[in-house]
Amino acid sequence: MTNADGAAWTARRRVKAVLAGQRPDRVPVSVWLHNFAREQRPEDLIAETLRLQEKFDFDFLKPQSPAHSAPLLWGAEISRPACADEWPVLTRPAVRTASDLEGITRRPVGGMLADQVAVMRGVRAALGPDVPIVATIFAPMMTLSLMHAEGKAGALKLMRSHPQSLHKALGAISETLTDFVEQVMEVGVDGLFYASNTCNRGEIDRQEHDDFHAPFDAQILEACSGGWMNILHICGPAVQTEFFLDYAPQIFSWAQTPANPTAAEMHEMTGKVVLTGAPGKPEFAETPTAELGRQVRSVLAEMDGLHQLVGPGCSINPGVDEALIAAVVDATRFQPELAA
């Protein structure tokens, strides 16, 4: 099948059509998940990413980088799982008390974070230009929470108890992550998957977002502004979408929970393409294939096949039965009534 210009549809053309407000031959779909045993070395993560792509022929790829890639730069240490579904454990926090914030200074992109540059380069070299690839990075506050002994709760406490020290540390993290983003853009990714999980209702208010999130988000997102497929992922059960309405990414991603917007509501609020349709972990693995298909078809009908990419509301369960992934892909692709 060809598009309006007579050219054959490729994954890249398909996603670009959606971003242009056009109807592609089918709605683009992708799914992403950790394989904790195969994400510790770049060659293994490249191989796992390509295995999934060969099996499912996704329309865009989000190689699932280790969550602690950046925190390790500041001295955090984690366990090294041997199994695909064995979650890493923070064995040595980089931040336990406010005094530890003094050690959060700008760092060169190295270690496991530098490995992710190699992963993006390797996946792009293997697949060529026709499949869009996005690199993942977490917002500075989320990054800090992953190296804090008390996790997200500990990071948010510092926002109120030691705001100046925290602001300085977040600035250093932001500078480091900006350097990383510039490097992955140079190796040919099409955009950034930028995730924030510390802005749910009850966690922060608007002023705290403006002080401790927005300036650093803007710095990092400016570094990927040349990308045509930037995705903002606002993670959590009660997102405050109104905080992000002036953010630049072309695509919004979030979980469809009772307290969160529907696909149509999110598109109306933001004017952006929506990336949604399937649940993330842990619900994904607990949902029968027929129900996954029903959920995907429901969102496709809600959006009439326009302004939409299909994917999970967060990464799905590691080690999941891959028949569930196939159910999402198949439900998205076999929609003749939505085709041009």
C-alpha positions in Angstrom: 0.0 0.0 0.0 1.2 3.5 -0.7 0.5 6.9 0.8 -1.0 10.0 -0.8 2.4 10.8 -2.5 2.5 7.3 -4.0 5.4 6.2 -1.8 5.3 2.9 0.1 4.3 3.2 3.8 7.2 2.7 6.2 7.2 3.0 9.9 8.8 6.4 9.7 6.2 7.7 7.1 3.4 6.2 9.2 4.5 8.1 12.4 5.2 11.3 10.5 1.7 11.1 9.0 0.1 10.9 12.4 2.2 13.9 13.6 1.0 15.8 10.5 -2.7 15.1 11.4 -3.1 12.7 8.6 -4.5 9.2 8.6 -1.9 6.5 8.0 -2.5 3.1 6.5 -2.6 1.9 10.1 -2.1 3.4 13.5 1.6 3.0 14.6 2.2 0.7 17.6 5.0 -0.2 19.9 5.5 -1.8 23.3 8.5 -1.6 25.6 9.7 -3.6 28.6 12.9 -4.2 30.7 14.9 -7.4 30.4 17.0 -6.9 33.4 19.4 -9.7 32.5 20.1 -8.3 29.1 20.2 -4.6 29.7 23.5 -4.4 31.6 25.8 -4.6 28.6 25.2 -2.5 25.5 25.6 -5.5 23.1 23.0 -7.5 25.0 20.5 -4.6 25.0 21.0 -4.0 21.3 20.4 -7.7 20.6 17.3 -7.8 22.8 15.9 -4.7 21.1 16.5 -6.2 17.7 14.9 -9.5 18.7 11.7 -7.8 19.8 11.7 -5.7 16.6 12.2 -8.8 14.4 9.3 -10.6 16.2 6.8 -7.7 16.3 7.8 -5.2 13.6 7.1 -2.2 15.8 6.4 1.1 14.2 8.8 2.9 16.5 11.3 1.7 19.1 12.1 2.7 22.6 15.1 0.6 23.6 14.5 0.0 27.3 17.5 1.5 29.0 18.4 0.6 32.7 16.5 3.0 35.0 19.7 3.6 37.1 21.9 4.5 34.2 22.3 8.1 35.3 22.2 7.7 39.1 25.3 5.5 39.0 27.3 8.5 37.9 26.9 10.0 41.4 28.0 6.9 43.2 24.8 4.9 43.5 25.1 1.2 43.3 22.6 -1.4 42.3 22.3 -5.2 42.2 22.9 -6.9 38.9 20.0 -9.3 38.2 20.6 -12.6 36.4 16.9 -13.0 35.4 14.8 -11.0 33.0 12.2 -10.2 35.6 14.4 -9.7 38.6 14.2 -6.0 39.5 17.5 -4.3 40.4 17.8 -3.1 44.0 19.5 0.1 45.1 22.3 -1.3 47.3 24.2 1.9 47.9 22.2 5.2 47.7 24.1 8.3 46.6 21.8 10.5 48.7 20.7 9.7 52.3 20.6 13.2 53.9 20.6 16.7 52.6 24.4 17.0 53.1 24.9 14.5 50.4 23.5 16.9 47.9 26.8 18.7 47.9 28.3 15.7 46.0 25.8 16.1 43.2 27.9 18.0 40.7 28.0 17.9 36.9 29.5 14.7 35.7 30.9 13.5 32.3 28.6 11.1 30.5 30.2 7.8 31.4 29.5 4.3 32.6 26.1 2.8 32.0 24.8 6.2 30.7 27.4 6.3 28.0 26.5 2.7 27.2 23.0 4.0 26.2 24.6 6.2 23.6 26.3 3.1 22.2 22.9 1.2 22.3 21.2 3.9 20.3 24.0 4.0 17.8 24.0 0.2 17.4 20.2 -0.1 17.0 20.2 2.7 14.4 23.0 1.0 12.5 21.2 -2.3 12.5 17.8 -1.0 11.4 18.7 1.9 9.1 16.5 5.1 8.9 13.0 3.7 8.4 12.2 2.8 12.0 12.0 5.8 14.4 14.0 5.4 17.6 13.6 7.4 20.8 16.1 7.4 23.7 14.8 7.5 27.2 15.9 9.8 30.0 14.2 10.7 33.3 13.6 14.2 34.6 16.2 15.4 37.2 13.9 15.0 40.2 13.0 11.5 39.1 16.7 10.8 38.6 17.4 12.1 42.1 14.7 9.9 43.6 16.3 6.8 42.1 19.6 7.5 44.0 17.9 8.5 47.3 17.7 6.1 50.1 14.0 6.9 50.6 13.2 7.1 46.9 10.6 9.5 45.6 9.3 10.4 49.1 12.9 11.4 50.2 13.5 13.5 47.1 10.2 15.4 47.6 11.0 16.0 51.3 14.2 17.8 50.3 12.2 20.2 48.1 10.6 21.6 51.3 13.5 21.1 53.8 16.5 22.2 51.8 15.2 23.9 48.6 18.4 25.8 47.8 20.7 22.7 48.1 18.2 20.6 46.1 17.9 23.3 43.4 21.7 23.3 42.9 21.8 19.5 42.7 19.0 19.4 40.2 20.8 21.9 38.1 23.9 19.7 38.1 21.9 16.6 37.1 20.1 18.6 34.4 23.5 19.7 32.9 24.7 16.1 32.9 21.5 14.8 31.3 21.6 17.6 28.7 25.1 16.5 27.7 23.7 12.9 27.3 20.8 14.1 25.2 23.1 16.0 22.9 25.2 12.8 22.4 22.2 10.5 21.6 20.8 13.1 19.2 24.2 13.1 17.4 24.1 9.3 16.9 20.8 9.5 15.0 17.8 9.0 17.4 14.6 10.7 16.2 13.7 12.1 19.6 13.6 11.7 23.3 11.2 9.8 25.6 11.3 12.2 28.6 9.7 10.8 31.7 8.6 12.5 34.9 6.9 10.7 37.8 7.0 13.3 40.6 4.2 15.6 39.6 1.1 13.7 40.6 -1.7 15.4 42.6 -0.8 15.3 46.3 2.9 15.3 45.5 3.6 18.9 44.4 1.8 22.1 43.7 2.1 24.4 40.8 4.7 26.7 42.4 6.9 23.7 43.3 6.6 22.4 39.7 7.7 25.8 38.4 10.6 26.0 40.8 12.0 22.4 40.8 10.8 20.9 37.6 10.0 23.3 34.8 13.4 25.0 34.4 15.3 21.8 34.3 12.8 20.1 32.0 13.1 23.1 29.6 16.9 22.8 29.5 16.9 19.1 28.7 14.1 19.4 26.2 15.8 22.2 24.4 18.7 19.8 23.7 16.4 17.5 21.8 14.4 20.2 20.1 15.9 19.2 16.7 14.1 15.8 17.1 10.8 15.3 15.3 9.5 12.6 17.6 9.9 13.8 21.2 7.6 12.1 23.7 6.7 13.5 27.1 5.7 10.8 29.6 4.0 12.0 32.7 3.9 9.0 34.9 1.5 8.1 37.7 -2.1 7.6 38.7 -3.2 11.2 39.0 -1.1 13.4 36.7 -1.4 17.2 36.6 -1.5 17.7 32.9 -2.1 21.4 33.3 1.5 21.8 34.5 2.8 20.6 31.1 0.6 22.3 28.5 3.4 24.6 27.3 6.0 21.8 27.0 7.4 21.3 23.5 7.3 17.5 22.8 5.0 16.5 19.9 3.6 13.4 21.8 2.1 12.9 25.2 2.2 9.6 27.0 0.5 8.7 30.3 -1.4 5.9 32.0 -5.2 5.7 31.6 -6.3 5.5 35.2 -9.7 6.6 36.6 -8.1 9.9 37.8 -6.3 10.6 34.5 -7.6 12.0 31.2 -8.9 9.8 28.5 -7.2 9.8 25.1 -9.6 12.3 23.6 -9.4 14.5 26.7 -5.6 14.5 26.6 -5.6 15.4 22.9 -8.1 18.2 23.5 -6.1 19.6 26.5 -2.7 19.5 24.8 -3.3 19.6 21.1 -0.7 16.9 20.8 -0.6 13.3 19.5 -1.4 10.9 22.2 0.5 7.7 22.9 -1.8 5.3 24.8 -4.1 2.3 24.4 -2.7 -0.5 26.6 -2.0 -0.7 30.3 1.5 -0.7 31.8 2.9 -2.8 34.5 1.6 -4.5 36.6 -1.8 -4.5 35.0 -0.5 -5.6 31.6 0.5 -9.1 32.7 -2.8 -9.5 34.6 -5.0 -8.6 31.6 -6.2 -11.4 29.3 -5.4 -11.1 25.6 -9.0 -10.6 24.6 -9.3 -7.7 27.1 -6.1 -6.1 25.9 -7.5 -6.2 22.4 -10.8 -4.7 23.6 -9.0 -1.8 25.3 -6.9 -1.1 22.2 -9.9 -1.1 19.9 -11.8 1.1 22.3 -9.1 3.8 22.2 -8.7 3.5 18.4 -12.5 4.1 18.1 -12.4 7.0 20.5 -9.7 8.7 18.4 -11.0 7.5 15.1 -7.5 6.4 14.2 -6.2 10.0 14.2 -3.7 11.9 16.4 -2.7 8.6 18.0 0.1 6.1 18.5 -0.7 2.9 20.4 1.5 1.8 23.3 1.4 1.1 27.0 0.8 3.7 29.7 4.2 2.7 31.2 6.7 0.0 30.5 5.1 -3.4 30.7 6.0 -6.3 33.0 9.5 -7.7 32.5 9.4 -11.4 31.6 5.7 -11.1 30.4 4.1 -13.7 28.1 4.8 -12.3 24.7 1.4 -13.4 23.5 0.1 -10.4 25.4 2.4 -8.1 23.3 1.1 -9.8 20.2 -2.5 -9.1 21.3 -1.8 -5.3 21.4 0.0 -5.3 18.1 -2.7 -7.4 16.4 -5.6 -5.4 17.8 -4.0 -2.2 16.5 -3.2 -3.4 13.0 -6.3 -5.3 12.1 -8.6 -2.3 12.0 -9.8 -2.0 8.3 -12.5 0.4 9.1 -9.9 2.9 10.3 -7.6 2.6 7.3 -7.5 5.2 4.5 
